[in-house]
């Protein structure tokens, strides 16, 4: 892969990458442990990355031919570097078609960087394209399936589960062929796979609009259920096409009204009752009341394939105003 990347991007490869190190995670008793490093291709970009296309709290994304180069921001402390290292290790180990593939790690502009396949769009930008209902439901099912693999420990092996902690439309890539790709594992946590287990983790991680109450309220002990909550808000937005949930809320409003008081967006009346119930269960205030990602995957698949349902986003009992027959005027 180094040869392919070098040819495409005119880059030199190097043989060492000191920052990559080992993967750290919390054991079942809360003790930090390390998993041995994994072999990856290493690149030295020097100053050659010059086309910034986006970024976030961790750093800047540069487009480099067919690849995206994520460069850690400077200056950065030990905590930010550790998060970046964890993201690189997760991506290097991921065996998941619906996750963006890591191609190399290295250094660019004097900072650590990771090299990923370029993804043309994301779910946030695709909202305006008004996908067919069947295609939108497929994306929802694919997202549930991806989370199932992360939570079940099948994505990186070693009995380790991944909590993404920042599921939202902007972190869900869409390829040119319309395939889902999970992006941005910068907030992800790696924990031993234990059903129903809550872990000592950082409060406030993620994006407020899609953040589970237990994270927003800084409970510090939570588990994979936080991704299910974020899934619910994400699919409500993508399937309902009503805009972002609570667009006028400040961060303080989200804490007060959503996390504490349990306010949720309104489910469209056109949705099939089974779909409505599934989304409502997924954003339940109590983590234990939410379905698992595996249950989500099965329920969505059953709903989509049920010949008696038809279009789950437009039930026969619902007739939008533009389809209602006008009464003749007297």
C-alpha positions as CSV (number, residue, x, y, z in Angstrom):
1,X,0.0,0.0,0.0
2,X,2.9,2.4,0.6
3,X,3.9,2.0,-3.0
4,X,0.4,2.7,-4.2
5,X,0.1,5.8,-2.0
6,X,3.5,7.1,-2.9
7,X,2.7,6.8,-6.6
8,X,-0.6,8.6,-6.2
9,X,0.7,11.3,-3.9
10,X,4.4,11.5,-4.8
11,X,5.4,10.9,-1.2
12,X,8.3,9.2,0.5
13,X,7.8,6.3,2.8
14,X,9.7,5.9,6.1
15,X,10.2,2.9,8.3
16,X,9.4,4.4,11.8
17,X,6.5,6.1,13.4
18,X,7.3,6.7,17.1
19,X,3.9,8.3,18.0
20,X,1.9,5.3,16.8
21,X,2.9,3.1,19.8
22,X,0.4,0.7,21.4
23,X,-3.3,0.7,21.8
24,X,-4.5,1.5,25.3
25,X,-7.9,0.5,26.8
26,X,-9.6,-0.1,30.1
27,X,-9.7,-3.6,31.5
28,X,-12.8,-5.0,33.2
29,X,-11.6,-3.7,36.6
30,X,-10.9,-0.2,35.3
31,X,-7.1,-0.6,35.0
32,X,-5.5,0.8,31.9
33,X,-3.9,-1.9,29.7
34,X,-2.0,-1.9,26.5
35,X,-2.5,-4.1,23.4
36,X,0.6,-4.6,21.3
37,X,1.1,-2.5,18.2
38,X,-0.1,-3.6,14.8
39,X,1.9,-3.4,11.5
40,X,0.8,-0.5,9.3
41,X,2.4,1.4,6.4
42,X,4.2,4.5,7.4
43,X,4.5,7.8,5.4
44,X,6.5,10.9,5.7
45,X,4.6,13.7,4.0
46,X,6.9,16.6,4.9
47,X,5.3,19.8,3.8
48,X,3.5,18.3,0.7
49,X,-0.1,18.4,2.1
50,X,-1.5,21.8,0.9
51,X,-5.2,21.3,0.2
52,X,-7.2,21.6,3.5
53,X,-10.8,20.6,3.1
54,X,-12.1,20.5,6.6
55,X,-11.3,19.7,10.2
56,X,-12.4,19.6,13.8
57,X,-11.2,19.7,17.4
58,X,-8.4,17.2,16.7
59,X,-6.9,18.7,13.5
60,X,-7.2,19.4,9.8
61,X,-8.2,17.1,6.9
62,X,-6.2,17.5,3.7
63,X,-7.2,16.0,0.3
64,X,-4.2,14.2,-1.3
65,X,-5.2,12.5,-4.5
66,X,-7.5,9.6,-3.7
67,X,-6.8,9.9,0.0
68,X,-7.7,12.1,3.0
69,X,-4.8,13.0,5.3
70,X,-5.9,13.9,8.9
71,X,-3.2,15.9,10.6
72,X,-3.2,16.4,14.3
73,X,-3.3,20.1,15.3
74,X,-0.4,21.9,16.9
75,X,0.2,22.4,19.7
76,X,-1.3,19.3,21.2
77,X,-1.1,17.8,24.6
78,X,-0.6,14.2,25.8
79,X,-4.4,13.6,26.0
80,X,-5.1,14.7,22.4
81,X,-2.2,12.7,21.1
82,X,-3.4,9.6,23.0
83,X,-6.9,10.0,21.5
84,X,-5.3,10.3,18.0
85,X,-3.2,7.2,18.6
86,X,-6.3,5.3,19.8
87,X,-8.2,6.4,16.6
88,X,-5.3,5.2,14.4
89,X,-5.1,1.8,16.2
90,X,-8.9,1.3,16.0
91,X,-8.9,2.1,12.2
92,X,-5.8,-0.1,11.7
93,X,-7.6,-3.1,13.3
94,X,-11.1,-2.5,12.0
95,X,-12.5,-5.4,9.9
96,X,-15.7,-3.6,8.9
97,X,-16.7,-2.7,5.3
98,X,-18.8,0.2,6.5
99,X,-15.9,2.0,8.2
100,X,-13.4,4.2,6.4
101,X,-10.2,2.3,5.7
102,X,-6.9,3.3,7.1
103,X,-4.1,3.3,4.5
104,X,-1.1,4.5,6.5
105,X,0.1,6.5,9.5
106,X,2.9,9.0,9.6
107,X,3.9,12.6,9.9
108,X,2.8,15.7,7.9
109,X,3.6,19.3,8.5
110,X,5.6,18.2,11.6
111,X,2.6,16.5,13.3
112,X,1.2,13.0,13.5
113,X,-1.2,12.1,10.7
114,X,-3.3,9.2,9.4
115,X,-4.2,8.4,5.8
116,X,-7.7,7.3,4.9
117,X,-9.6,6.5,1.8
118,X,-11.3,9.7,0.4
119,X,-15.1,9.7,1.0
120,X,-17.0,12.0,-1.4
121,X,-19.9,13.1,0.9
122,X,-21.5,12.6,4.3
123,X,-25.0,12.2,5.6
124,X,-25.3,15.8,6.7
125,X,-24.7,17.0,3.1
126,X,-27.0,14.4,1.6
127,X,-30.0,15.6,3.5
128,X,-30.8,18.1,0.7
129,X,-30.7,15.4,-2.0
130,X,-34.0,13.8,-0.9
131,X,-33.0,10.2,-1.3
132,X,-35.7,7.6,-2.1
133,X,-37.3,6.3,1.0
134,X,-36.0,2.8,0.4
135,X,-32.4,4.1,0.1
136,X,-32.7,6.1,3.3
137,X,-34.0,3.1,5.2
138,X,-31.1,1.0,3.9
139,X,-28.6,3.5,5.3
140,X,-30.4,3.4,8.7
141,X,-30.1,-0.4,8.7
142,X,-26.5,-0.3,7.6
143,X,-25.7,2.1,10.4
144,X,-27.4,-0.2,13.0
145,X,-25.4,-3.2,11.6
146,X,-22.1,-1.2,11.8
147,X,-22.8,-0.4,15.4
148,X,-23.7,-4.0,16.1
149,X,-20.2,-5.1,14.9
150,X,-18.5,-2.4,16.9
151,X,-20.3,-3.2,20.1
152,X,-20.1,-7.0,19.7
153,X,-16.3,-7.0,19.6
154,X,-16.1,-8.4,16.1
155,X,-14.7,-5.3,14.5
156,X,-11.2,-5.3,16.1
157,X,-11.1,-8.7,17.8
158,X,-9.4,-9.6,21.1
159,X,-12.8,-9.4,22.8
160,X,-12.7,-5.6,22.7
161,X,-15.8,-3.6,21.9
162,X,-15.8,0.0,20.5
163,X,-18.1,2.8,21.6
164,X,-18.0,5.4,18.9
165,X,-19.3,8.2,21.1
166,X,-19.9,10.7,18.2
167,X,-22.5,9.2,15.9
168,X,-24.1,12.0,13.9
169,X,-24.8,12.8,10.2
170,X,-21.5,14.6,9.7
171,X,-19.5,11.6,10.9
172,X,-21.2,9.2,8.5
173,X,-19.6,9.2,5.1
174,X,-21.4,8.4,1.9
175,X,-19.3,7.1,-1.1
176,X,-20.0,7.9,-4.7
177,X,-21.9,4.6,-4.9
178,X,-24.1,5.5,-1.9
179,X,-22.4,3.2,0.6
180,X,-22.2,4.2,4.3
181,X,-18.7,4.7,5.9
182,X,-18.3,5.4,9.6
183,X,-15.9,8.3,10.1
184,X,-14.0,10.0,12.9
185,X,-13.1,7.6,15.7
186,X,-11.4,10.4,17.6
187,X,-13.8,10.2,20.5
188,X,-14.1,6.4,20.4
189,X,-13.6,4.3,23.5
190,X,-12.2,0.7,23.5
191,X,-13.6,-1.5,26.3
192,X,-13.8,-5.2,27.0
193,X,-16.9,-6.7,25.5
194,X,-19.3,-7.3,28.4
195,X,-23.1,-7.1,27.9
196,X,-24.8,-4.3,29.8
197,X,-21.6,-3.2,31.5
198,X,-21.1,0.5,32.2
199,X,-17.5,1.8,32.1
200,X,-15.7,4.7,33.7
201,X,-15.4,7.0,30.7
202,X,-15.1,10.7,29.9
203,X,-18.3,12.8,30.4
204,X,-19.4,15.3,27.7
205,X,-17.7,13.4,24.8
206,X,-19.3,13.9,21.4
207,X,-21.7,16.4,19.9
208,X,-24.4,17.9,22.2
209,X,-27.3,17.5,19.8
210,X,-26.8,13.8,19.5
211,X,-25.3,13.1,22.9
212,X,-27.0,10.6,25.3
213,X,-28.3,12.1,28.6
214,X,-25.8,10.0,30.7
215,X,-22.9,11.5,28.7
216,X,-24.3,15.0,28.7
217,X,-24.9,14.9,32.4
218,X,-21.3,13.6,32.9
219,X,-22.4,10.4,34.7
220,X,-18.9,9.1,33.7
221,X,-20.1,5.5,33.8
222,X,-21.9,4.4,30.6
223,X,-21.7,1.9,27.9
224,X,-22.5,1.1,24.3
225,X,-26.1,2.3,24.8
226,X,-24.9,5.9,24.1
227,X,-24.4,5.0,20.5
228,X,-27.9,3.7,20.2
229,X,-29.2,7.0,21.5
230,X,-27.1,8.9,18.9
231,X,-28.4,6.5,16.3
232,X,-32.0,7.4,17.1
233,X,-31.4,11.2,16.7
234,X,-29.4,10.6,13.5
235,X,-32.0,8.4,11.8
236,X,-34.8,10.7,12.9
237,X,-33.1,13.5,11.1
238,X,-32.2,11.6,8.0
239,X,-35.5,9.7,7.6
240,X,-37.7,12.5,8.6
241,X,-36.0,15.3,6.7
242,X,-37.2,17.9,9.3
243,X,-33.9,19.5,9.9
244,X,-31.6,19.0,12.9
245,X,-33.3,18.3,16.2
246,X,-34.0,21.4,18.3
247,X,-32.0,23.8,16.0
248,X,-32.4,26.8,18.3
249,X,-31.2,25.1,21.5
250,X,-27.9,26.2,23.1
251,X,-25.7,23.6,24.8
252,X,-27.3,24.7,28.2
253,X,-30.8,24.1,26.6
254,X,-29.8,20.6,25.6
255,X,-28.7,19.8,29.1
256,X,-31.8,21.3,30.7
257,X,-34.5,20.2,28.4
258,X,-33.2,17.1,26.6
259,X,-30.8,15.5,29.0
260,X,-32.7,16.4,32.2
261,X,-36.3,16.8,31.2
262,X,-36.4,14.1,28.5
263,X,-37.6,16.2,25.6
264,X,-37.4,14.6,22.2
265,X,-38.3,15.5,18.6
266,X,-41.7,14.7,17.3
267,X,-42.0,11.5,15.3
268,X,-43.5,12.2,11.8
269,X,-47.1,11.0,11.7
270,X,-46.5,9.3,8.4
271,X,-44.1,6.7,9.9
272,X,-45.2,3.1,10.5
273,X,-45.9,2.5,14.2
274,X,-43.1,-0.1,14.3
275,X,-40.5,2.4,13.0
276,X,-41.8,5.1,15.4
277,X,-41.6,2.7,18.4
278,X,-38.1,1.6,17.5
279,X,-36.7,5.2,17.3
280,X,-38.6,6.2,20.5
281,X,-37.2,3.2,22.4
282,X,-33.7,4.0,21.1
283,X,-33.7,7.5,22.6
284,X,-35.1,6.4,25.9
285,X,-33.7,8.3,28.9
286,X,-32.6,5.2,30.7
287,X,-29.8,3.3,28.9
288,X,-31.2,-0.1,30.0
289,X,-34.5,0.7,28.1
290,X,-32.8,1.1,24.8
291,X,-32.5,-1.8,22.3
292,X,-29.1,-3.2,21.5
293,X,-27.6,-2.5,18.1
294,X,-28.2,-6.1,17.2
295,X,-31.9,-5.8,18.0
296,X,-32.0,-2.6,16.0
297,X,-30.5,-4.3,13.0
298,X,-32.9,-7.2,13.1
299,X,-36.0,-5.0,13.7
300,X,-35.1,-2.7,10.8
301,X,-34.4,-5.6,8.5
302,X,-37.7,-7.3,9.4
303,X,-39.6,-4.0,8.9
304,X,-38.0,-3.3,5.5
305,X,-38.6,-6.8,4.2
306,X,-42.2,-7.2,5.6
307,X,-44.5,-7.4,2.6
308,X,-47.4,-6.2,4.7
309,X,-45.7,-3.0,5.6
310,X,-45.0,-1.3,2.3
311,X,-43.2,2.0,2.8
312,X,-42.4,2.4,6.5
313,X,-42.0,6.1,6.0
314,X,-45.4,6.6,4.4
315,X,-48.1,4.4,5.9
316,X,-51.4,3.9,4.0
317,X,-53.3,5.4,6.9
318,X,-51.5,8.7,6.4
319,X,-52.3,11.0,3.6
320,X,-50.1,14.2,3.3
321,X,-52.0,17.4,2.5
322,X,-50.9,17.4,-1.1
323,X,-52.6,14.0,-1.6
324,X,-55.9,14.9,0.1
325,X,-58.8,15.2,-2.2
326,X,-60.3,18.6,-2.2
327,X,-64.0,18.9,-1.5
328,X,-65.9,20.7,-4.3
329,X,-66.9,24.2,-3.4
330,X,-70.7,24.8,-3.1
